[in-house]
């Protein structure tokens, strides 16, 4: 650990972790629901490919899906490692590094996940005899690294949501669509805005419960920059803009009407906004608000893709 890291970590005061059973603690650390973040770009991109071309390569979809999950595991685990070096995770009870105390082991496990994930994408590229897919996925990985990895740590400069948008929106969905069709699509690119925004929403919500620790070590997340109150008031506008974008896509006939199935997630989005607005000044009550944001992401993405899939079938 560098001297700069020691200086930063010393400014964060440790607080008692909540009492959880080992099973619940590991569930919170591994965060299975968070892996919908990897699933949805692949699901929606493939659904749009089917809607536009009538073809769906199940084997390619399955390999891509597993590879995306492995690559996200790399990002999550390596982020725990990188955060442990700055001290920002002193009070993060569900950090895998904090639970195990084995930073080096977690680092190498994360790299193994990355290698296996890229191997899967590479197999798709070899089958297609086209390296475009792996180039797009490598672009996602680069954004994933500079998000938290040294010397970049762009999330500490407040750029995490932007990187998240491009990695899980345009890049990931273009790769998914291309793996099915070996072409690109304007409709897919426009749809990727929806998935990119709803994914970045999860990251945005994850800052509310750790704003003091972030500020203490100089991590300028959007919530640190704007303040908890203004960030909470911004959240309904972000959610409203998301659903407005879907409606505009339908009105302009870019998206099929059935993508309005994604509106089933509106009650969850409303619950998320109310939770944050009511407790933005009580961070301990917002520890799991990111999971509500994941729920918004899951239902919005699932039904958005299903709208395309059913439209293609009809």
Secondary structure in CASP SS format (residue, H / E / C, confidence):
PFRMAT SS
TARGET T0000
AUTHOR 0000-0000-0000
METHOD secondary structure of the structure
MODEL  1
X C 1.00
X C 1.00
X H 1.00
X H 1.00
X H 1.00
X H 1.00
X H 1.00
X H 1.00
X H 1.00
X H 1.00
X C 1.00
X C 1.00
X C 1.00
X C 1.00
X C 1.00
X C 1.00
X C 1.00
X C 1.00
X C 1.00
X C 1.00
X C 1.00
X H 1.00
X H 1.00
X H 1.00
X H 1.00
X H 1.00
X H 1.00
X H 1.00
X H 1.00
X H 1.00
X C 1.00
X H 1.00
X H 1.00
X H 1.00
X H 1.00
X H 1.00
X H 1.00
X H 1.00
X H 1.00
X H 1.00
X H 1.00
X H 1.00
X H 1.00
X H 1.00
X H 1.00
X H 1.00
X H 1.00
X H 1.00
X H 1.00
X H 1.00
X H 1.00
X H 1.00
X H 1.00
X C 1.00
X C 1.00
X C 1.00
X C 1.00
X H 1.00
X H 1.00
X H 1.00
X H 1.00
X H 1.00
X H 1.00
X H 1.00
X H 1.00
X H 1.00
X H 1.00
X H 1.00
X H 1.00
X H 1.00
X H 1.00
X H 1.00
X H 1.00
X H 1.00
X H 1.00
X H 1.00
X H 1.00
X H 1.00
X H 1.00
X H 1.00
X H 1.00
X H 1.00
X H 1.00
X H 1.00
X H 1.00
X H 1.00
X C 1.00
X C 1.00
X C 1.00
X C 1.00
X C 1.00
X C 1.00
X C 1.00
X C 1.00
X C 1.00
X H 1.00
X H 1.00
X H 1.00
X H 1.00
X H 1.00
X C 1.00
X C 1.00
X H 1.00
X H 1.00
X H 1.00
X H 1.00
X H 1.00
X H 1.00
X H 1.00
X H 1.00
X H 1.00
X H 1.00
X H 1.00
X H 1.00
X H 1.00
X H 1.00
X H 1.00
X H 1.00
X H 1.00
X H 1.00
X H 1.00
X H 1.00
X H 1.00
X H 1.00
X H 1.00
X H 1.00
X H 1.00
X H 1.00
X C 1.00
X C 1.00
X C 1.00
X H 1.00
X H 1.00
X H 1.00
X H 1.00
X H 1.00
X H 1.00
X H 1.00
X H 1.00
X H 1.00
X H 1.00
X H 1.00
X H 1.00
X H 1.00
X H 1.00
X H 1.00
X H 1.00
X H 1.00
X C 1.00
X C 1.00
X C 1.00
X C 1.00
X C 1.00
X H 1.00
X H 1.00
X H 1.00
X H 1.00
X C 1.00
X C 1.00
X H 1.00
X H 1.00
X H 1.00
X H 1.00
X H 1.00
X H 1.00
X H 1.00
X H 1.00
X H 1.00
X H 1.00
X H 1.00
X H 1.00
X H 1.00
X H 1.00
X H 1.00
X H 1.00
X H 1.00
X H 1.00
X H 1.00
X H 1.00
X H 1.00
X H 1.00
X C 1.00
X C 1.00
X C 1.00
X C 1.00
X H 1.00
X H 1.00
X H 1.00
X H 1.00
X H 1.00
X H 1.00
X H 1.00
X H 1.00
X H 1.00
X H 1.00
X H 1.00
X H 1.00
X H 1.00
X H 1.00
X H 1.00
X H 1.00
X H 1.00
X H 1.00
X H 1.00
X H 1.00
X C 1.00
X C 1.00
X H 1.00
X H 1.00
X H 1.00
X H 1.00
X H 1.00
X H 1.00
X H 1.00
X H 1.00
X H 1.00
X C 1.00
X C 1.00
X C 1.00
X C 1.00
X C 1.00
X H 1.00
X H 1.00
X H 1.00
X H 1.00
X H 1.00
X C 1.00
X H 1.00
X H 1.00
X H 1.00
X H 1.00
X H 1.00
X H 1.00
X H 1.00
X H 1.00
X H 1.00
X H 1.00
X H 1.00
X H 1.00
X H 1.00
X H 1.00
X H 1.00
X H 1.00
X H 1.00
X H 1.00
X H 1.00
X H 1.00
X H 1.00
X H 1.00
X H 1.00
X H 1.00
X C 1.00
X C 1.00
X C 1.00
X C 1.00
X C 1.00
X H 1.00
X H 1.00
X H 1.00
X H 1.00
X H 1.00
X H 1.00
X H 1.00
X H 1.00
X H 1.00
X H 1.00
X H 1.00
X H 1.00
X H 1.00
X H 1.00
X H 1.00
X H 1.00
X H 1.00
X H 1.00
X H 1.00
X H 1.00
X H 1.00
X H 1.00
X H 1.00
X C 1.00
X C 1.00
X C 1.00
X H 1.00
X H 1.00
X H 1.00
X H 1.00
X C 1.00
X C 1.00
X H 1.00
X H 1.00
X H 1.00
X H 1.00
X H 1.00
X H 1.00
X H 1.00
X H 1.00
X H 1.00
X H 1.00
X H 1.00
X H 1.00
X H 1.00
X H 1.00
X H 1.00
X H 1.00
X H 1.00
X H 1.00
X H 1.00
X H 1.00
X H 1.00
X H 1.00
X H 1.00
X H 1.00
X H 1.00
X C 1.00
END
